[in-house]
Amino acid sequence: MTETSQARALKNYRKRLSRRGLSRFEVLAPDADRALIRHLAKCLAENGAEAVRLREALTAGLPGAARKKGGIFAALRRSPLVGEEMQIARDRSSGRKIDL
């Protein structure tokens, strides 16, 4: 099958975006927020100091947004018990007798 010029142009455009580390996706939002979302997307795509500031502000302001891996491990490392020599042994008893 022959590829149409429109399909080729779209494929090339997506390749260029990919090389720049960008991806295209659709967002559903109220029409009133259109300008705001476009402005945020443009600032984030430029990846400058403003983008870093925006990412930090948005991540801090949204519950459950872009949590970093290792959060539980980091919390455990901050524990006051770090470095304590604790001997933890599992109880290997046979359990209790159950009457049927």
Order of alpha helices (4+ residues) and beta strands (2+ residues): alpha-alpha-alpha-alpha
